[in-house]
Amino acid sequence: MSAPPAPARFGDEALPHLDLLYRVALRLTGDPAAAEDLVQDTMLKALRAWGSFRPGSNARAWLVTILRNQFINTWRKRTRRPTAIDLEAIPELGDEDNPDPEGQFFASLVDDEVTRALDALPEEFRDVVLLSDLEGLPYQEVAEALEIPIGTVKSRLFRARRILQGQLRRYAVETGIIRPQEEAQ
C-alpha cells in the first residue's frame, strides 16, 4: 500500500493542532483577527514546506516554530520591540514550604491582571511561559519550537516566573490567593 498523498498527510498531521496554534497566536498578537491571519499564514507556509517535514518527527513543535517565526518576521516589526532586562535585578523570592509557588499560582489563575503581567514580560521570557505554563508543552517541545537548548528553556522559565511572582505578589495578597507575610507567620 502506498503512502497517502502529501496534502492528506498534511491534514492528518497538522490540522489537529489548529486550536493550539490559534491560542498561541492569540497570546502573541493580542487580537483575534490578527491571530486568525497568523494561523492562516502559518498553515500556508507549513503546507508549502511540507516536503521538508520529517515523517515521525514532532508536527506540533514544527508548526509552533513556523508560527513563532512567522510572527517574528511579520507582526513584531509592526507592534513590538525587544525589551532589555537586567537579569541580576530579578528578586529571589522563595518559600521553603512550597518550592514552586509560582507554578501553583499560574496553574490555578489566569485573569486580566496576570495577562497584563505576562504581556509586560520580555518576549524571550513570555514565549517560554506561554508554551510551557499556559499551553502545557513539555520542555523538549518548547525548546524545539523556540529553537533553543532545553537548559535555556528551564532558565528562562525560572526567571520569568520570578519576575511574575514579584509583579503579582501584591495582587495575590489583595485577592486572597496568598496571605500577607506577617499573617502567615
C-alpha positions as CSV (number, residue, x, y, z in Angstrom):
1,M,0.0,0.0,0.0
2,S,1.4,3.4,-0.9
3,A,1.7,6.4,1.3
4,P,-1.2,8.9,1.2
5,P,-0.7,12.0,-1.0
6,A,1.1,14.9,0.7
7,P,-2.0,17.0,1.3
8,A,-3.8,14.2,3.1
9,R,-0.8,13.5,5.3
10,F,-0.6,17.3,6.0
11,G,-4.2,17.3,7.1
12,D,-3.7,14.3,9.3
13,E,-0.5,15.7,10.9
14,A,-1.2,19.4,11.0
15,L,-4.9,20.0,11.4
16,P,-5.3,18.5,14.9
17,H,-3.0,21.3,16.2
18,L,-5.1,24.3,14.9
19,D,-6.6,25.1,18.3
20,L,-3.2,25.2,19.9
21,L,-1.8,27.3,17.1
22,Y,-4.7,29.8,17.5
23,R,-4.3,30.0,21.2
24,V,-0.5,30.7,20.8
25,A,-1.2,33.2,18.0
26,L,-3.8,35.0,20.1
27,R,-1.4,35.3,23.0
28,L,1.3,36.6,20.6
29,T,-0.9,39.1,18.8
30,G,-3.5,40.0,21.4
31,D,-6.1,40.3,18.6
32,P,-8.4,37.6,17.4
33,A,-8.4,38.7,13.8
34,A,-4.6,39.0,13.7
35,A,-4.3,35.6,15.4
36,E,-6.5,34.0,12.7
37,D,-4.4,35.7,10.0
38,L,-1.2,34.4,11.7
39,V,-2.6,30.9,11.9
40,Q,-3.6,31.0,8.2
41,D,-0.2,32.3,7.2
42,T,1.4,29.6,9.3
43,M,-0.6,26.8,7.8
44,L,0.0,28.0,4.3
45,K,3.8,28.2,4.9
46,A,3.7,24.7,6.6
47,L,1.8,23.3,3.6
48,R,4.3,24.8,1.2
49,A,7.2,23.4,3.3
50,W,5.5,20.0,3.9
51,G,8.1,18.3,1.7
52,S,10.8,19.2,4.3
53,F,8.8,17.8,7.2
54,R,10.4,14.6,8.5
55,P,7.7,12.0,8.9
56,G,7.6,10.7,12.5
57,S,9.0,13.9,13.9
58,N,7.0,16.3,16.2
59,A,4.5,18.1,14.0
60,R,3.2,20.2,16.9
61,A,6.6,21.6,17.7
62,W,7.3,22.1,13.9
63,L,4.1,24.1,13.5
64,V,4.6,26.2,16.6
65,T,8.1,27.0,15.3
66,I,6.7,28.1,12.0
67,L,4.0,30.2,13.7
68,R,6.5,31.9,16.0
69,N,8.9,32.6,13.2
70,Q,6.0,34.0,11.1
71,F,5.0,36.2,14.0
72,I,8.5,37.5,14.4
73,N,9.0,38.2,10.7
74,T,5.7,39.8,10.2
75,W,3.9,41.0,13.3
76,R,6.6,42.0,15.8
77,K,8.1,44.5,13.3
78,R,4.8,46.4,13.4
79,T,3.9,46.2,17.1
80,R,6.8,45.4,19.4
81,R,10.4,45.9,20.1
82,P,12.5,43.7,22.4
83,T,12.9,45.0,25.9
84,A,16.2,44.8,27.7
85,I,16.2,43.5,31.3
86,D,18.8,43.3,33.9
87,L,18.7,39.6,35.0
88,E,20.6,40.4,38.2
89,A,17.7,42.7,39.3
90,I,15.2,39.9,39.4
91,P,14.3,39.4,43.1
92,E,14.8,36.0,44.7
93,L,11.5,35.3,46.4
94,G,11.5,31.8,48.0
95,D,9.2,29.9,50.2
96,E,10.5,26.8,51.9
97,D,7.0,25.3,52.4
98,N,6.2,25.5,48.7
99,P,9.2,25.2,46.4
100,D,7.1,26.0,43.3
101,P,4.6,28.6,44.4
102,E,4.5,30.5,41.1
103,G,3.8,27.3,39.2
104,Q,0.9,26.5,41.5
105,F,-0.3,30.1,41.2
106,F,-0.3,30.1,37.4
107,A,-1.9,26.7,37.3
108,S,-4.9,28.0,39.3
109,L,-5.4,31.5,38.0
110,V,-5.1,33.5,34.8
111,D,-7.1,36.7,34.7
112,D,-6.7,40.2,33.4
113,E,-4.0,41.1,36.0
114,V,-2.0,38.0,35.1
115,T,-2.5,38.6,31.4
116,R,-1.1,42.2,31.8
117,A,1.9,40.9,33.7
118,L,2.5,38.2,31.1
119,D,2.3,40.8,28.3
120,A,4.8,43.0,30.1
121,L,7.4,40.2,30.2
122,P,10.3,40.5,27.7
123,E,9.5,38.4,24.7
124,E,12.0,35.6,25.3
125,F,10.5,35.0,28.8
126,R,6.9,35.4,27.7
127,D,7.3,32.8,24.9
128,V,8.5,30.1,27.3
129,V,5.7,30.8,29.9
130,L,3.1,30.8,27.1
131,L,4.2,27.5,25.7
132,S,5.1,25.7,28.9
133,D,2.8,27.0,31.6
134,L,-0.3,28.1,29.6
135,E,-0.2,25.5,26.8
136,G,1.4,22.7,28.7
137,L,4.0,21.8,26.2
138,P,6.9,19.7,27.7
139,Y,10.3,21.5,27.9
140,Q,11.7,19.5,25.0
141,E,8.9,20.7,22.7
142,V,9.3,24.3,23.9
143,A,13.0,24.0,23.1
144,E,12.2,22.7,19.6
145,A,9.6,25.3,19.0
146,L,11.8,28.2,20.1
147,E,14.9,26.6,18.6
148,I,16.9,27.0,21.9
149,P,18.5,24.5,24.2
150,I,16.4,22.8,26.9
151,G,18.6,24.3,29.6
152,T,17.7,27.8,28.2
153,V,14.0,26.9,28.4
154,K,14.4,26.0,32.0
155,S,16.4,29.1,33.0
156,R,14.1,31.5,31.1
157,L,11.0,29.8,32.7
158,F,12.6,30.1,36.1
159,R,13.4,33.8,35.6
160,A,10.0,34.6,34.0
161,R,8.3,33.0,37.0
162,R,10.4,35.1,39.4
163,I,9.6,38.3,37.5
164,L,5.8,37.4,37.5
165,Q,5.9,36.4,41.2
166,G,7.4,39.8,42.1
167,Q,4.9,41.7,39.9
168,L,1.8,39.7,41.1
169,R,2.6,39.2,44.8
170,R,0.6,42.3,45.9
171,Y,-2.3,41.3,43.6
172,A,-2.3,37.8,45.1
173,V,-2.5,39.2,48.6
174,E,-5.3,41.6,47.7
175,T,-7.4,38.9,46.2
176,G,-6.8,36.4,49.0
177,I,-4.8,33.9,46.9
178,I,-1.9,34.1,49.4
179,R,-1.8,35.5,52.9
180,P,0.4,38.5,53.7
181,Q,3.7,37.5,55.1
182,E,3.1,39.0,58.6
183,E,-0.2,37.0,58.9
184,A,1.4,33.8,57.5
185,Q,4.0,33.7,60.3
